């Protein structure tokens, strides 16, 4: 029985049809995650493995089981707290993998062909060093964007092998929140290691500090054009970043009063002893753009040095008074400017970022997004309320985000919720590779003398990007959608299902996965299925999935005996057919609703 992509996809369709017939809803509608599998997971360990990590692996499950705790809840709480202190977790094996990874680069320029495998040498480079990739004349595009490609590889390796799984989940969350398409501009791609380092530095830190560093980065400056924002009268200079600052990065579109144009008409809210305009209007965007005039990058233009460093160009700054999110003193009375005359680019810019970062609307918007990522597509309002209180109380704390995440994860709502999230394609692929103890490839200069081959990582990225979940490649500032209804569709599912097979092929990623070798010898069909249910799901589900997989493995034989080859077609008594069937069974399991829910 030769394993082919067609066999795998046909088997997946049959499995899903069987599940639907057995009463499982097809993944697709907004209600599906809550109803697809009607069960409560047997322990909090399942939630830890499936939702607070990129999937269970033998190592992570052993780490969890070794966590002190007299009860499942106490162990879960201690594990969450350990994960929220990532620096204390020894991640040497993952670091060594990254250091040993070889990534190919091949191009022809000026009649010279470069065909090499190199280590990931740009990951720790300073911004100014990375910028040199941009300014070197006559440099091939693949050389200029090399830092971006290296970060993609390192991100995969951390998702698969890092012991700091919750931290990696949160890094992914913040990259998506402050989304930048890395290959939109060579200056962004060349300095991508710096942008990734900013996100990683602040992922559990203070939001205002993160916002400040993101705003000053080459990546965000060029992606949303604040690099060219200079005083120009009227609505100021370039307002692209200012608009996304409000709509996506801080208060969110729920706090946008689209049809208001008078500041005096904006309702006022109070938090503690502070008064705030309850929401933002277009004038706040225009005024914020004025506050950020002169915030640019030293790119060699307009007399600036060419270092790639953040630069305050006072000649571009609008020094006139400004009004941003100022509360009306009385209903209908416009507020006075809260940015005074001639304060300078640095003070105006830092003040406006602090203003939006500390706003109660920002706190609630960000806490809702964190709850949506970590708990459910439609998280309980009670949990959002509690997280927002912690967010606001710790606006000046260096570990503000860590405190909020801890509040969310240790809540009864989080502990009693499962199956109300669907894995996005990358998350499903990473979970499959983690559960199967897959070994990532190293690129090679050539295969059988053919220098056009051996670029396994490039082939992998091309295949995975076809699912629509493009790491650092989402086109718009919104970032990848989080909700199930966007991803639970034919294209994303079937393309991801296909990758469970193609990822082991030389043309699809060349990952090494030995499913049969990891399966304990002499197990019955029942035993093999139960072993892989624990590995892939971290629990054994009740219902039809287990029965369907056992029957598939037994092929009409005794399920309490090891699987046997069929005497007739298609096996013709071949032992290889049994090996293929075990491989397919695990890949079919990865297609099930139980595997995709988290």
N, C-alpha and C positions, 0 to 999 in steps of 0.2 A: 504494500500500500504506500505508494510514493506520496509524500507530503508536498502539496502545492498550495499556492495562494487560493486557487479556485476551491480545492477541497476544504480549506479552512473557512472561507467565506460561506460556502454552502452549508457547512456544519453550523456556523454561527446563525445563519438564517433559520435553520431547523431548530436550533436550541431556543432562539427567541420565540419562534412560533410555538414551541412546546411550552414555554413559560407563559405565553399569553393564554394558551388554551387552559393552563392550570390555574389561571386567575391572576397572573401578574400583569400589571399594566405595562404597555410599551413606554419606554422613556421618551417623553416629548412635550407633554403639556405642563403648564406651571404646577398643577396639582400632583404630578407624577412622583416627585421625590418623596412626598409625604405618604403616598399610598402604594408605591410599587412593591414594597416588601413590608408586610404588616408583622413586625416583630420588634422586640426591644433587645438590643445587643446584650449578651450575657454578662458583660463586664465593661467597666470604664477603660480597660486596656484596649478594647476595640476602638473606642473614640480616640484614644491617644495615638494609636497606630494609623488610623484611617483619616482623621481630620486634622490632627496637629502635627502630622508628618506627611511626607510624600508616599506613604504606604509602609506596611510592615516589611521588615527584613529579619532574617534569623538573628542578626546582631542586635538590632533595635529591640526586638521582643525579649531577648536575653537581658539587655540593659534594663528594660522596664521591670521584668520579673525580679531583678536583683535590687530594685529600689526599695528602701525600708518602708514598712507600713504594716500595721496590724490588721488592716482591712483593705478592700479594693479601693475604697474612696481615699483612705489615707495614703496609699501607695500612689494613686493618681495625682493627688495634691502635691506630694513630694516630687514626683516626676516632672510635673509642670514647673515647679519652682526651680528644679535643677536645670531644665531646658531654658528657663528664663535667665539663667546665669551662664551663657554659653562659653564665656572665657574660661570657666572652671572645668569644662568638659574637654578631655584630651582628644584632639582631633588629628593627631599625628598621622594615622593611616591615610586619611583623606588628603592631608597636606602632601604626603609622600607620593600619592597617586598623581596629584596635579603636577608635582615637580618632575615626575618621570614621564609625563605625557608628551608624545611627539605629534606635531601637527604639520601637515604638508603645506608647502607653498610652491606653486608652479605658474610661471608666466614667461612670455617672450617679449622683449622690449629692445629696440635698436639692434635687432638681429641676434640678440643674446638670449638664451633660454636659461632661466633659473628653475631648478628642480631640486628642492631640498625638504628635509624634515627638520623642524626646529622645536625646541622646548617652548613653553609658554613664558616668554621672557618679559612681556610688557605688563603683567598683572600688577606689579608693585611700583611701576614707574611714576614719578612725579608728573604733575600736569605740564610743567614747562618742558620736561623731557619728551612727553607724549606729543606735545605740540610740534616738535621738530619733525615728526612724521608728516605733518601738514605742510611745512615750509620747505622741505628738501625739494629742489627743482627736479623735474623729469623723473619723478618716482612713480612706479607702477601703482595702479589702484589697489591691487591686492596687498601691496606693502603698506599703503596709507591706512587701510582699514584693518590691518592685522591685529591691533589691540582689541577691536570689537569682536573679531572672530575668536580670539583667545579667551575673552570673557565668556562668550557663549559656551565654549568647551568647559571652562572651569565651573560655570553655573550647572551644567549637566553633571559634572563629577561630584559637585557638592550635593546636588539633589539626590544622587544615587548612593553616595558613600559617607557623607558627613554624619557624624553622631549628633550634631547640633541641628536636628531636624526642625524643631519649632522656629529657630532663628532663620533657617532657610525659607520656611513658609512665609515668615514676616518680611524678609528681604524681597521675596517675590511680590508680596502684597504692596510694598511701598514702591517698587519699580513700576508696578501697574498703576498705582495712584498718581505718581509723577511720570507718567508715560512719555517717553521720547523714542521715536523711531531712530535706531542707532545708525542705520545706513542712509538716512535722509541727506546727509552732508558729510563730506570727507573730514571736516573739522570735528564733527560729532564722533564719527567712527574712530578717528585717530586718538581721541581723548576719552574713549569709553571706559577705560580702566579707572579713570579718575571719577567719573560719574557713578560707576558701580561702587567704588570705595566710599563715596559720600552716602549712598543709600545704606551700605552695610555699617558704616560708622554710627548712623543715627537711628537704625531700625528699632532699637529699644530705648532710645534716648528722649530728648526733648523736641517736640514738634517744631517750635519756633526756630530752634537751632538748625534743624533739618531744612526747613523752608528757606532759611537764609542761605545756607550752603548750596542748595539746589538752584536757587535763583541766580547765584553768582557763577554757576558752572558753565563751562563752554557748551555742554550739551543743551541745557535749557535756554541759554542765551541765544543760540543759533536756531534751535527748533522753533521757538516762539518769538524770535525776532527782536527781543529787547536789546540785542547787541547794537541795533541801529536806532534806538529810541533817543531822540534828542528834541529839545524844545522847539515847537513849531507853531505855537499859537492855536487858537480854537480848542480842539479836543486833545491837544498835546501831540506827541510824536506817535510812535508805533504802539498800539494798544493791545496787540495780540496776546502777549503774556499777561497783561493786567486783567483781561477778560477771563482767561483760563484760571488765573489765580483765584478769582471769585467763584467761577462756575464749577471748577473741578477740584482745585487744590485746597480750598478752605470752606467757605460757607455753603457752596453747592447750589444747584439750580432750584432746589426747594425753597431757598431763601432769596430768590430773585423776584423783585416786583417789576415785571416787564412793562406794565402800562402806567407806571408812576414816573413823573418827571419833576416833581416838586419835593424837595427835601423836607419841608415842613409837614408834608402829609404822611411821612413814614411813621408808623407807630413806634413807640419806645418801649424797650424791655429793660428790666433791672436784674442785675445779678450781684448779690452782696451789696456793696455800697456804690456800685458802678451802674451807669445808665448807658444803653446802647441803642442805636438805630436797629430796629428788629430785623431788617433785611437790607439788601443792597439794590441800587437802581443803576441805570446806565451812567449817570453822572459820577457815581463812585468809581466806576471803571475808568472813565476819562481822567478823573483827578488822580487816581492811582498811577496811571500811565505817566502823568506829569511828575509825580513823586519819584518815579524810577528813571526819569531822563538822566542821561549821563552815566548810567550803570552799563558798562560795556566790557569788551575784552581787548587786551593789548594785542592787536592783530596786524600792526605795521601800517595802518591807515591813519590819516588825519594827524600825522606827526607822532603817533603812538609807537612804543617799542613793539617788537614782534615776538613776544614770549608766550602768549596764550594765557597770561595771568589775568585775573579779574582787575578791572581798572575803573576808577572814578574820574570821569572827564567833566570837570566843573563847567567848562565852556558850553557843554550841551545841556546843562541842567536848567530847568525852569524854576526860578527862585521866587516866583510870586506866591501869595497865600493860596492854600488849597483846603478843600473840605471833603473828608472821607469818613463815611459811616458816623458822622456826628449826630447825636440825638437832638431832636427839636426841643427848645426850651419850653414851648407850649404848643398844643395842637395847632397846626396851620402856620406856625411861625418858623421860618427857615433858620437853621443853626448858623452860628458864626463859624468862620474857618477855624479848623483845629490844627492847621499847619501854618505857622507864621512865616513872615517874609524873610527871605535870605538866610535860610538855615543850612543850605548846602545839600549836595547830593547824598552824602552818606547818612546824615541825620534823617532826611525825608524818607529815603528808601528803607532804612532799618525801622523807622517809626511805623510806616504803613504796613510792613510785613508783621511787625509785632501786633499791630492793631487787629489785623485780620486773623492772625494765629490765635489770639486770646478771645476772640468773639464767641459768645455762647452758641451761635449758629454753627460755627466751625466745629466746636466741641461735639455737638450732637451729630453733625454730618459725618465726621470722622469716626465717631463711636458706632454709628449705624453701619458704616462700611466695614469696620473691624468685626462687628457682630455678624454681618452678612458673610464675611469670609470665614470666620472661625466657628459659626454655629449653624446658621440656616439662611436660606435665601430671603425669608421673611422672618427676621428675628423678633422675639417678644419685645414689646415696648418697655416692659418693666426692666429688662436687661439693658436696653439702650439708655434708659433713664439713669440707672445705677452707674453705668460706665461713664456717662456724661458728667455726673457729679464728681467722680474721681478725676476725670480729665481736667475739669475746671479747677478743682482744688489743688492740682499739681501742675498748673501751667508753667510755673517757674522751676519745677523740679528737674534735675538732670536725667532722671529715669521716669519721666512722665508716662511714656508709652508702655514701658514695662509694667508699671502699676495698673494701667488701664487693662492691658491684656491679661494680667493675673486676675483682676476682678471679673473679667468676662469668663475666663476658662474655669475658675473655681466656683462659678455660680451654679445654683440648682438648674437653671434653664439650660446651660450648656451641657451639664452632666446627664440630663434627661432627654436630650434631643439627639436623634441619629436618623440618617436617611433623608434629611431635608436639603441635602446638597448633592450635586452631580459632579463627578470629576470632569474637568476639561481635558482635551486630548493629551496635552503634555503631561498632566498629572496622572492620567491613566497609563501612559507609556512608562513614566518613571516608576509608578507603582508596580507594574508588571516586571520591570527589570530589577527592582529591589527585591521583590518576592522570589524571583528565580535566581538570585545571586549572580546576576550577569556580570561579565567582565568587559569593560569598555575597551575599544580598540586603540591601537597606536597606528598612526599613518606610516606608510613606507614609501620610499622614493619611486619604486616601480614594482610591478607584479609580472613575473616571467619575462622580464626585460622591457615591459611596456610602461613607459614613464607617465602615460596619461592615466594610469590606474594607481590605486593605493591611497586615494584621498577619501578615506572612509567617513570622516566627520562631515565633509562637504556633502557627500551623498546622503548621509543621515539627516542633515539639516534641510536639504531639499525635500526629502520625503515627508518629514514631520511638518514642514511649513504648509504642505498641501492640506493638512487637516484644518487650517485656519488659525491654529494656535501657534503664532509665530513669535518665538522668544526674542524680545527687543525689536520686534518688527511690525507691531500694530501701527497702522497708518495714521490714526487720528490721536489727539491728546487724551481722549477718553480712556484709553487702555482697553485691554481685553474684557469683554462682558463677563460678569460674575455669575449671573443667574442661569438656571438650568435650561430654560426654554431656548436660549440662544444656541447651546451646544448639542442638545439632544435632537439631532436631525440626521437625515440619511448621509449627508456628505461627511460630517465630522465623525460619525460612528463608523461607517464602512471604511473610511480611509485609515482611521486609527486601528480598527480590527486587522486590516491588511498589514499594518506595521508590526503587529505582534509576530508575524511570520517573516516579513522582509528584513527586519532589523538584524537578523542573524546571517543574512546573505552578504557577500562581499560588496555587492552593488547597492545594499540598503543600510549599511552601518557596520557590519562585520562584528557585532557583539557576540561573545562566546557565551552560550547558555547550554548547560548540560542538565536538562530536566530529568532524564532517565538516570543519570549518574547520581543525582541527589535523592532519588526515590529509594527508600530502603528496600533491599532485596527481598523477594519471596512474599511481598504483600499481596493480599487478594485485591480484586477490583474495588471492593468496599474500602479496604485499607488504603489503597493508593488515592482514591478520591478524598477520603477523610484527611489524609496527610496533606494534600495540596489545598484543601479547603482551609485548613489552619494556616498554611503558609501564605496563601493569597488573601484570605479574608480576615485572618486572626480569630476566627470562630467557625463553628460548624452550624450552618443554617438549617432550620426546619423547613419543610416544604418540598417542592418538586425539583429544585435545582440538583440536589444531591442524587435523587433517584435517576434523573435524566443523564447525569454524568456517569453514574455507575452502569446504567444500561448501555450507554455508548461504549464504555470500556469493555464490558462483557460481551457485547455483540451476540447476544442470545445464549451465551454460555453461563456457567455457574458464577454468580457475582462474588461468592465466598471463596473462590479460587483465583489464583493469578490469571491475568488475561492470557488468552491463547490465540494463536493465528487461526484464521478461518481456513478450512481445507480447500475450499473453492475460491472463486474470485471475490475480492481483488487480492487476497493475501497469498493464496496458493501455498499455505503452510510456512511462509517465511517469518522468521523471528524478527526481522527488521520491521515487519508490518506492526508488530506489537509495540516496538519502540516508537514508531510514527504515531500510533494511536494514543500513547501516553502523552506525547508532545502535543498532539491536537487537543486532547482532553483539557490540558492546562490552558491552552490558548482559547478554547471555548469557554472555560471558566472566566477568563479575562474579558469575555464579551457579555457576561451575564449582568443583569441589573444589580445583583448583590455586589459585584466587583466595582461597579461604577458609582454606587451610592456612597456617601460619606457623611 
